[in-house]
């Protein structure tokens, strides 16, 4: 026995057996603990499915536009109820996402991932993969157009004026293919039943040639619009009424206004009652000469407005009988010949001043040559005589101050011999 104990091989064998026995015991205990741990874990492990979780995409938004991304996915969380509750109701910072940061433009199939969950909670996403498309992003400036709707529903006689809006153009940003499809940017204003100017903030939309909406970003996205609504109007001539009479000796030549017409605004039925504007009256008894007078324009019954607040009325008058003097009117000798000569003694040189009276219009057209004073010496012999002047004046003209006689000297051929 002592020899065995002193043998190195014997001691090594005994040590190996002891080690093997201890490993077996420890291994049995670990397996049992693992079995127990698995049992309790299964006993308290739960799962909960969260529906309609939005997908957060990560990509270069400055250069690309993402399309075809599903709105949401369903996420099933597995783990202890305590941890699941912590993730859903306490932390609230988990998200479903896709990572496109290293993807190129075009169609991409990417895995939906989940982050922000506490340790011990696992996530299963349905669907696990989604198909999306990355597009090159561009920005383009496009003119804006604003159209009117329901113009036929305006009240009777009302019309819509020219639309005033701003901005006149916008910047459109989106996928290159979509932006290039845009045919026009437009907004619409409903003016149906409007009886006064319409002011509105109008959303702007992008449309293709077929009139389909294009999903792009528009900046600014709203236009400030003003649409004037024109009320029924009618333009009528001004008819000036008079009262009183001109003083004796004056005659009314004309009475006119500037402007000659006025535009009335009101309902259609009210406008139909007016063929002329008769709200202006002039008192002729106050007119002494040609006159320009500014008068107020009252608004007639049933009319909302008149285009002018005042007009200028011009009254032209003239004297019924005026006088006019012609100087140096030559007298005409009648009854002289080669054997009988006559010379004027008075008036000298046979010229006189003649004053005539008549209507101004007639006198304005009268000429000196129209006045003829005839001195008839045909029955006179040699000598000096006072001869009556026979004035041949035009019709409607009276001589008010004219020489009636002329002194002449007659010389005959016999007396001169």
RODO-2510 file (C-alpha; in nm, 4 decimals, decimal comma):
residues 417
     n   res          X          Y          Z
     1     x     0,0000     0,0000     0,0000
     2     x     0,2782     0,2386     0,0891
     3     x     0,4410     0,1561    -0,2402
     4     x     0,1207     0,2496    -0,4256
     5     x     0,0912     0,5774    -0,2396
     6     x     0,4508     0,6607    -0,3205
     7     x     0,3952     0,5844    -0,6918
     8     x     0,3518     0,9007    -0,9080
     9     x     0,1311     0,7231    -1,1538
    10     x    -0,1041     0,6083    -0,8834
    11     x    -0,1349     0,9604    -0,7482
    12     x    -0,2063     1,0972    -1,1000
    13     x    -0,4784     0,8426    -1,1594
    14     x    -0,6445     0,9182    -0,8260
    15     x    -0,6334     1,2944    -0,9030
    16     x    -0,7854     1,2410    -1,2442
    17     x    -1,0731     1,0388    -1,1047
    18     x    -1,1429     1,2990    -0,8393
    19     x    -1,1474     1,5761    -1,1033
    20     x    -1,3766     1,3773    -1,3258
    21     x    -1,6166     1,3171    -1,0386
    22     x    -1,6262     1,6882    -0,9459
    23     x    -1,6887     1,7932    -1,3098
    24     x    -1,9771     1,5516    -1,3335
    25     x    -2,1361     1,6895    -1,0174
    26     x    -2,0948     2,0529    -1,1316
    27     x    -2,2224     1,9726    -1,4789
    28     x    -2,5320     1,8082    -1,3375
    29     x    -2,6030     2,1148    -1,1204
    30     x    -2,5591     2,3602    -1,4201
    31     x    -2,7938     2,1607    -1,6377
    32     x    -3,0515     2,1571    -1,3640
    33     x    -3,0234     2,5275    -1,3068
    34     x    -3,0547     2,5887    -1,6781
    35     x    -3,3598     2,3681    -1,6909
    36     x    -3,5123     2,5540    -1,3980
    37     x    -3,4246     2,8906    -1,5508
    38     x    -3,5790     2,7949    -1,8850
    39     x    -3,8919     2,6814    -1,7062
    40     x    -3,9411     3,0100    -1,5188
    41     x    -3,8531     3,2131    -1,8245
    42     x    -4,1175     3,0333    -2,0282
    43     x    -4,3554     3,0720    -1,7442
    44     x    -4,3274     3,4610    -1,7394
    45     x    -4,2408     3,5416    -2,1073
    46     x    -4,5171     3,7224    -2,3082
    47     x    -4,5724     3,8744    -2,6548
    48     x    -4,7770     4,1683    -2,7785
    49     x    -4,8458     4,2786    -3,1357
    50     x    -4,8561     4,6475    -3,2113
    51     x    -5,0366     4,7374    -3,5342
    52     x    -4,9883     5,0324    -3,7702
    53     x    -4,6450     5,1321    -3,6484
    54     x    -4,5158     5,4001    -3,8895
    55     x    -4,1902     5,3340    -4,0708
    56     x    -3,9201     5,5952    -4,0294
    57     x    -3,6991     5,6135    -4,3406
    58     x    -3,3374     5,7261    -4,3134
    59     x    -3,1921     5,8633    -4,6376
    60     x    -3,0311     6,1739    -4,7869
    61     x    -3,3371     6,3964    -4,7972
    62     x    -3,1415     6,6857    -4,9434
    63     x    -3,0711     6,5013    -5,2676
    64     x    -3,3402     6,2344    -5,2891
    65     x    -3,7143     6,1786    -5,2679
    66     x    -3,8564     5,8496    -5,1389
    67     x    -4,1752     5,6957    -5,2800
    68     x    -4,3764     5,3765    -5,2416
    69     x    -4,3017     5,3533    -4,8677
    70     x    -4,5810     5,1615    -4,6898
    71     x    -4,7569     5,3690    -4,4279
    72     x    -4,6930     5,1223    -4,1468
    73     x    -4,6042     4,7728    -4,0343
    74     x    -4,7076     4,5440    -3,7505
    75     x    -4,4498     4,4788    -3,4765
    76     x    -4,4715     4,1859    -3,2333
    77     x    -4,2735     4,2343    -2,9105
    78     x    -4,1642     3,9342    -2,7045
    79     x    -4,0256     3,9367    -2,3504
    80     x    -4,1362     3,9720    -1,9922
    81     x    -4,4548     4,1684    -1,9392
    82     x    -4,2616     4,4159    -1,7275
    83     x    -4,0146     4,4939    -2,0070
    84     x    -4,2825     4,5104    -2,2742
    85     x    -4,4820     4,7528    -2,0621
    86     x    -4,1682     4,9565    -2,0067
    87     x    -4,1028     4,9723    -2,3819
    88     x    -4,4602     5,0654    -2,4783
    89     x    -4,5816     5,2882    -2,1976
    90     x    -4,2710     5,4208    -2,0234
    91     x    -3,9817     5,4604    -2,2641
    92     x    -4,1899     5,5090    -2,5798
    93     x    -3,8774     5,5569    -2,7891
    94     x    -3,8687     5,2492    -3,0064
    95     x    -3,9271     5,2855    -3,3810
    96     x    -3,9526     5,0798    -3,6941
    97     x    -3,7168     5,2093    -3,9605
    98     x    -3,5429     5,1409    -4,2861
    99     x    -3,1884     5,2499    -4,3648
   100     x    -3,1303     5,3864    -4,7152
   101     x    -2,8294     5,6030    -4,6394
   102     x    -2,6041     5,4040    -4,8678
   103     x    -2,8583     5,3221    -5,1349
   104     x    -2,8567     5,4572    -5,4906
   105     x    -3,1536     5,6016    -5,6842
   106     x    -3,3925     5,3375    -5,8118
   107     x    -3,5941     5,0490    -5,6684
   108     x    -3,4688     4,9048    -5,3390
   109     x    -3,5795     4,6134    -5,1214
   110     x    -3,4809     4,6846    -4,7621
   111     x    -3,5324     4,5218    -4,4268
   112     x    -3,7530     4,6876    -4,1668
   113     x    -3,5628     4,7152    -3,8415
   114     x    -3,6562     4,8133    -3,4868
   115     x    -3,4479     5,0050    -3,2354
   116     x    -3,5039     5,1672    -2,8991
   117     x    -3,6172     4,8479    -2,7188
   118     x    -3,4880     4,7546    -2,3730
   119     x    -3,2612     4,4489    -2,3367
   120     x    -3,4629     4,1302    -2,3042
   121     x    -3,7319     4,2386    -2,5540
   122     x    -3,7272     4,1011    -2,9045
   123     x    -3,9162     4,2356    -3,2053
   124     x    -4,0605     4,0645    -3,5085
   125     x    -4,1762     4,2874    -3,7969
   126     x    -4,4445     4,2037    -4,0513
   127     x    -4,3677     4,2508    -4,3337
   128     x    -3,9991     4,2063    -4,2669
   129     x    -3,8988     4,3720    -4,5991
   130     x    -4,0475     4,6580    -4,8018
   131     x    -3,9954     4,7758    -5,1594
   132     x    -3,9300     5,1479    -5,2002
   133     x    -3,7950     5,3815    -5,4688
   134     x    -3,5365     5,6573    -5,4355
   135     x    -3,5613     5,9454    -5,6837
   136     x    -3,3256     6,2312    -5,7592
   137     x    -3,4672     6,5525    -5,6069
   138     x    -3,4899     6,8704    -5,8191
   139     x    -3,6397     7,2176    -5,7730
   140     x    -3,8061     7,4104    -6,0546
   141     x    -3,9815     7,7488    -6,0728
   142     x    -4,3236     7,7330    -6,2387
   143     x    -4,5825     8,0082    -6,3089
   144     x    -4,9044     8,0134    -6,1080
   145     x    -5,2562     8,0407    -6,2471
   146     x    -5,5723     8,1165    -6,0473
   147     x    -5,9105     8,0256    -6,1982
   148     x    -6,2654     8,1209    -6,0996
   149     x    -6,5429     7,8765    -6,0200
   150     x    -6,9213     7,9246    -6,0375
   151     x    -6,9142     8,2548    -6,2263
   152     x    -7,2566     8,1641    -6,3669
   153     x    -7,3964     8,1608    -6,0129
   154     x    -7,3206     8,5293    -5,9554
   155     x    -7,6309     8,7450    -5,8878
   156     x    -7,8050     8,8811    -6,1961
   157     x    -7,6007     9,1472    -6,3693
   158     x    -7,2902     9,0945    -6,1527
   159     x    -6,9592     9,0054    -6,3154
   160     x    -6,6172     8,9049    -6,1860
   161     x    -6,3280     9,1364    -6,2663
   162     x    -5,9660     9,0505    -6,3376
   163     x    -5,8116     8,8271    -6,0714
   164     x    -5,5226     8,9764    -5,8744
   165     x    -5,3018     8,7269    -5,6930
   166     x    -4,9570     8,6749    -5,5507
   167     x    -4,7188     8,4994    -5,5959
   168     x    -4,7120     8,4791    -5,9732
   169     x    -4,4708     8,1835    -5,9635
   170     x    -4,3625     7,9209    -5,7074
   171     x    -4,0732     7,6827    -5,6476
   172     x    -4,1653     7,3177    -5,6898
   173     x    -3,9495     7,0472    -5,5323
   174     x    -3,9877     6,6743    -5,5773
   175     x    -3,8842     6,3654    -5,7642
   176     x    -3,7298     6,4578    -6,0972
   177     x    -3,9763     6,2483    -6,2959
   178     x    -4,2753     6,3994    -6,1171
   179     x    -4,1579     6,7601    -6,1426
   180     x    -4,0992     6,7179    -6,5153
   181     x    -4,4581     6,5956    -6,5577
   182     x    -4,6067     6,9170    -6,4179
   183     x    -4,8103     7,1052    -6,6787
   184     x    -4,9422     7,3848    -6,4567
   185     x    -4,9773     7,5099    -6,0991
   186     x    -5,3260     7,6281    -6,0194
   187     x    -5,5651     7,7377    -5,7500
   188     x    -5,9419     7,7884    -5,7633
   189     x    -6,1640     8,0619    -5,6178
   190     x    -6,5370     8,0114    -5,5758
   191     x    -6,7210     8,3368    -5,6585
   192     x    -7,0706     8,1898    -5,6714
   193     x    -7,3332     8,4245    -5,5156
   194     x    -7,0678     8,6885    -5,4353
   195     x    -7,1953     9,0479    -5,4362
   196     x    -6,8722     9,2140    -5,3280
   197     x    -6,4976     9,1675    -5,3748
   198     x    -6,3712     8,8200    -5,2805
   199     x    -6,0495     8,7863    -5,0825
   200     x    -5,9133     8,4392    -5,0153
   201     x    -5,6042     8,2336    -4,9394
   202     x    -5,6052     7,9664    -5,2067
   203     x    -5,4132     7,6359    -5,1824
   204     x    -5,1976     7,5716    -5,4883
   205     x    -5,1805     7,2313    -5,6556
   206     x    -4,9617     7,0825    -5,9280
   207     x    -5,1269     6,9061    -6,2245
   208     x    -5,0068     6,7100    -6,5250
   209     x    -5,1350     6,7588    -6,8785
   210     x    -5,4311     6,5308    -6,8125
   211     x    -5,5333     6,7280    -6,5034
   212     x    -5,4129     6,4679    -6,2531
   213     x    -5,2573     6,5833    -5,9255
   214     x    -4,8800     6,5574    -5,8909
   215     x    -4,7405     6,4972    -5,5426
   216     x    -4,4666     6,7587    -5,5001
   217     x    -4,3719     7,0279    -5,2506
   218     x    -4,4875     7,3787    -5,3523
   219     x    -4,3336     7,6870    -5,1931
   220     x    -4,5265     7,8949    -5,1115
   221     x    -4,8184     7,6565    -5,1039
   222     x    -5,0889     7,9254    -5,0757
   223     x    -5,1728     8,2276    -5,2931
   224     x    -5,3320     8,5507    -5,1715
   225     x    -5,6146     8,6237    -5,4139
   226     x    -5,8469     8,9201    -5,4690
   227     x    -6,1350     8,9081    -5,7157
   228     x    -6,3269     9,2325    -5,7758
   229     x    -6,6991     9,1804    -5,8230
   230     x    -6,8521     9,4312    -6,0612
   231     x    -7,2070     9,5325    -5,9853
   232     x    -7,4566     9,5943    -6,2700
   233     x    -7,3873     9,9239    -6,4477
   234     x    -7,5465    10,1333    -6,7190
   235     x    -7,4056    10,4350    -6,9017
   236     x    -7,6638    10,6999    -6,9898
   237     x    -7,6458    11,0499    -7,1434
   238     x    -7,6831    11,3570    -6,9210
   239     x    -8,0024    11,5483    -6,9855
   240     x    -7,9748    11,8977    -6,8342
   241     x    -8,2982    12,0572    -6,7231
   242     x    -8,3453    12,4346    -6,7059
   243     x    -8,5584    12,6668    -6,5005
   244     x    -8,6155    13,0404    -6,5180
   245     x    -8,5536    13,2531    -6,8285
   246     x    -8,2663    13,4516    -6,9738
   247     x    -8,2943    13,8247    -6,9367
   248     x    -8,4266    14,0231    -7,2327
   249     x    -8,1781    14,0600    -7,5128
   250     x    -8,0056    13,7251    -7,4521
   251     x    -8,0576    13,4133    -7,6509
   252     x    -7,9604    13,0581    -7,5400
   253     x    -7,7218    12,9138    -7,7947
   254     x    -7,6329    12,5814    -7,6266
   255     x    -7,6098    12,4071    -7,2930
   256     x    -7,3682    12,1128    -7,2628
   257     x    -7,1935    11,9101    -6,9925
   258     x    -6,8530    11,7541    -6,9431
   259     x    -6,8623    11,4583    -6,9311
   260     x    -7,1617    11,4005    -7,1532
   261     x    -7,2459    11,0629    -6,9946
   262     x    -7,2623    10,9095    -6,6482
   263     x    -7,2359    10,5457    -6,5401
   264     x    -7,4989    10,4326    -6,2912
   265     x    -7,4511    10,1357    -6,0569
   266     x    -7,7407     9,9442    -5,9042
   267     x    -7,9682     9,6485    -5,9423
   268     x    -8,0725     9,5471    -6,2904
   269     x    -8,4357     9,6377    -6,2253
   270     x    -8,3384     9,9850    -6,1013
   271     x    -8,1097    10,0511    -6,3988
   272     x    -8,3844     9,9577    -6,6424
   273     x    -8,5771    10,2664    -6,5265
   274     x    -8,3080    10,5069    -6,6486
   275     x    -8,2455    10,5994    -7,0114
   276     x    -8,0909    10,9352    -6,9217
   277     x    -7,9629    11,1143    -6,6143
   278     x    -8,1929    11,4078    -6,5311
   279     x    -8,0652    11,5124    -6,1911
   280     x    -7,8976    11,8387    -6,3010
   281     x    -8,0849    12,1694    -6,3349
   282     x    -7,9565    12,5157    -6,4392
   283     x    -8,1299    12,8437    -6,3452
   284     x    -8,1167    13,0547    -6,6615
   285     x    -8,2231    13,3685    -6,4751
   286     x    -7,8738    13,3748    -6,3191
   287     x    -7,6926    13,3517    -6,6532
   288     x    -7,5700    13,6889    -6,7841
   289     x    -7,3055    13,5710    -7,0285
   290     x    -7,1288    13,2560    -7,1480
   291     x    -7,0797    13,0535    -6,8279
   292     x    -6,9038    12,7404    -6,6996
   293     x    -7,0478    12,6135    -6,3737
   294     x    -6,9560    12,3054    -6,1664
   295     x    -7,2587    12,1309    -6,0205
   296     x    -7,3021    11,8364    -5,7824
   297     x    -7,4342    11,5079    -5,9148
   298     x    -7,6966    11,3642    -5,6763
   299     x    -7,7519    10,9880    -5,6648
   300     x    -8,0974    10,9043    -5,8044
   301     x    -8,3526    10,6887    -5,6248
   302     x    -8,2798    10,3168    -5,6478
   303     x    -7,9219    10,3738    -5,7674
   304     x    -7,6250    10,2820    -5,5485
   305     x    -7,3584    10,5000    -5,7081
   306     x    -7,2850    10,7422    -5,9931
   307     x    -6,9494    10,7517    -6,1718
   308     x    -6,8962    11,1258    -6,1077
   309     x    -6,9615    11,3400    -5,8011
   310     x    -6,9751    11,6600    -6,0058
   311     x    -6,9859    11,7740    -6,3674
   312     x    -6,9117    12,0980    -6,5500
   313     x    -7,2042    12,2589    -6,7345
   314     x    -7,1291    12,5081    -7,0121
   315     x    -7,4006    12,7624    -7,1024
   316     x    -7,3465    12,9625    -7,4226
   317     x    -7,5659    13,2666    -7,4861
   318     x    -7,5671    13,5559    -7,7309
   319     x    -7,7368    13,8904    -7,7636
   320     x    -8,0451    13,8678    -7,9773
   321     x    -7,9674    14,1999    -8,1575
   322     x    -7,6123    14,3236    -8,1653
   323     x    -7,4472    14,6100    -8,3474
   324     x    -7,1405    14,6256    -8,5625
   325     x    -6,9637    14,9208    -8,7265
   326     x    -6,7907    14,9055    -9,0634
   327     x    -6,5438    15,1855    -9,1404
   328     x    -6,4840    15,3484    -9,4779
   329     x    -6,7673    15,1898    -9,6651
   330     x    -6,7388    15,3266   -10,0245
   331     x    -7,0444    15,4926   -10,1805
   332     x    -7,1329    15,4017   -10,5365
   333     x    -7,2092    15,6721   -10,7959
   334     x    -7,4803    15,5819   -11,0424
   335     x    -7,5616    15,7781   -11,3631
   336     x    -7,2144    15,8967   -11,4594
   337     x    -7,0501    15,8447   -11,7988
   338     x    -6,7789    15,9834   -12,0226
   339     x    -6,9664    16,3127   -12,0695
   340     x    -7,0872    16,3398   -11,7129
   341     x    -6,8631    16,3222   -11,4135
   342     x    -6,9384    16,3533   -11,0431
   343     x    -6,7157    16,3995   -10,7382
   344     x    -6,7973    16,3736   -10,3729
   345     x    -6,7777    16,6855   -10,1641
   346     x    -6,9126    16,5285    -9,8448
   347     x    -6,8238    16,2680    -9,7401
   348     x    -6,4741    16,3164    -9,8669
   349     x    -6,3597    16,0485   -10,1064
   350     x    -6,7099    15,9027   -10,0895
   351     x    -6,6458    15,6800    -9,7884
   352     x    -6,8607    15,6627    -9,4739
   353     x    -6,8786    15,4619    -9,1491
   354     x    -7,1832    15,2396    -9,1238
   355     x    -7,3276    15,0842    -8,8054
   356     x    -7,5631    14,7925    -8,8520
   357     x    -7,7818    14,5946    -8,6106
   358     x    -7,8962    14,2359    -8,6190
   359     x    -7,8472    13,8896    -8,4791
   360     x    -7,4908    13,8052    -8,3907
   361     x    -7,4792    13,5087    -8,6238
   362     x    -7,5836    13,7233    -8,9168
   363     x    -7,3397    14,0023    -8,8330
   364     x    -7,0517    13,7607    -8,7904
   365     x    -7,0895    13,6570    -9,1506
   366     x    -7,1492    14,0101    -9,2836
   367     x    -6,8686    14,1697    -9,4899
   368     x    -6,8033    14,5352    -9,5807
   369     x    -6,8659    14,4550    -9,9440
   370     x    -7,2176    14,3381    -9,8519
   371     x    -7,3088    14,7003    -9,7669
   372     x    -7,3921    14,9167   -10,0699
   373     x    -7,4827    15,2867   -10,0607
   374     x    -7,5928    15,4187   -10,4041
   375     x    -7,5854    15,7867   -10,5005
   376     x    -7,7957    15,8319   -10,8186
   377     x    -7,7005    16,1418   -11,0220
   378     x    -7,8433    16,0279   -11,3523
   379     x    -8,1103    16,3069   -11,3570
   380     x    -7,8859    16,5857   -11,2384
   381     x    -7,7228    16,8563   -11,4484
   382     x    -7,4050    17,0398   -11,3836
   383     x    -7,3810    17,1836   -11,0327
   384     x    -7,3650    17,0935   -10,6684
   385     x    -7,6328    16,8839   -10,5075
   386     x    -7,7242    16,7025   -10,1837
   387     x    -7,8325    16,3561   -10,2942
   388     x    -8,0108    16,0888   -10,0834
   389     x    -7,8124    15,7719   -10,0381
   390     x    -8,0024    15,4586   -10,1253
   391     x    -7,8692    15,1846    -9,8928
   392     x    -7,9048    14,8302   -10,0192
   393     x    -7,8543    14,6372    -9,6931
   394     x    -7,8845    14,2554    -9,6625
   395     x    -8,1933    14,0954    -9,5164
   396     x    -8,2214    14,0825    -9,1330
   397     x    -7,9744    14,3706    -9,1056
   398     x    -8,0806    14,7170    -8,9908
   399     x    -7,8794    15,0356    -9,0397
   400     x    -7,8739    15,2167    -8,7069
   401     x    -7,6185    15,4856    -8,7850
   402     x    -7,5479    15,5559    -9,1499
   403     x    -7,5100    15,8746    -9,3549
   404     x    -7,8309    15,9378    -9,5447
   405     x    -7,7152    16,2140    -9,7874
   406     x    -7,4040    16,2900    -9,9838
   407     x    -7,2936    16,6229   -10,1373
   408     x    -7,1726    16,5893   -10,4953
   409     x    -7,0583    16,8184   -10,7742
   410     x    -7,1653    16,7406   -11,1297
   411     x    -6,9559    16,8377   -11,4276
   412     x    -7,0575    16,7861   -11,7855
   413     x    -6,8471    16,7897   -12,1003
   414     x    -7,0275    17,1045   -12,2345
   415     x    -6,9652    17,3056   -11,9184
   416     x    -6,5996    17,2229   -11,9251
   417     x    -6,5686    17,3690   -12,2751
***
